Structures are given as structure tokens and as C-alpha cells.
Amino acid sequence: MSRDPKSATKDQEAGALAMESLHRQVLPFLLRRMKEDVLNDLPPKIIQDYYCALTPLQKQLYEQYSENVESADLKSESEVHVFQSLQFLRKICNHPILVLPKTHEMYLSWSVRTVTLTVGN
């Protein structure tokens, strides 16, 4: 199967035949099993959601980001992809140090605390 859309029909047919031949040769060696089929003794997966309030710093970062996105939308200067926004908000929720600039006062205090806890153990 030719990847070139402008290729001749003959080339496309030859590619399709080659692909089918390859599949017939490889398929007997592929092993596809699901975990449930192999391990019957696995307990069912348990998902627990814990809800907690944002810290004041997390709220501040969230509001700043929301304002920046809204103002960028109004100006239509930059397109922020929805997945980038979700990733940024997830980082804020996980730990603010993930999004704080290194010059921020809280970044410095958390960095020192983290190094102290790591070295202390």
C-alpha cells in the first residue's frame, strides 16, 4: 500500500497485497490476551475520589490563569489548546511549585523545605 496518494492503482494494489502477506506471516506470532483472561484471582479495581479544598495560593494561581486565558481569548492573540490548559490546572492542583516561577518567594521557601526533608531522611 503506497502512502503517496498520487501513486498508480497498480502500485496501490501491489502494496495492499504485500500488506496482506505480511499480516498472514506475522499474525500467528502475535499474542493478545486480556488481564482478566490470564489472572482470575485479581480483585476488582477500586477507584476512590477524595475531594479537598484548594489552598489560598492554589486559588490565586487558578484565578490568575483564568484571567489570562480570558483576556487572551478576548484579544484573540494566542490560541491555548484545551489540553495545555488542563495540564496547567492539574499542576496547580498537584502542587503549586510545579507552575510557580523560580523567582517567586513561595518557590524558594518550598525548594529549601524539600531539600531539607530529602537530606534529613
VENCORFEN-V957267 format. One line per field, one symbol per residue. burial: b if it has 24 or more other C-alpha atoms within 12 Angstrom, else e. A space follows every 50 residues. Layout:
burial = ???
This chain:
burial = eeeeeeeeeeeeeeeeeeeeeeeeeeeeeeeeeeeeeeeeeeeeeeeeee eeeeeeebeebbeebeeebeeeeeeeeeeeeeeeeeebbeebbeebbebb eeeeeeeeeeeeeeeeeeeee
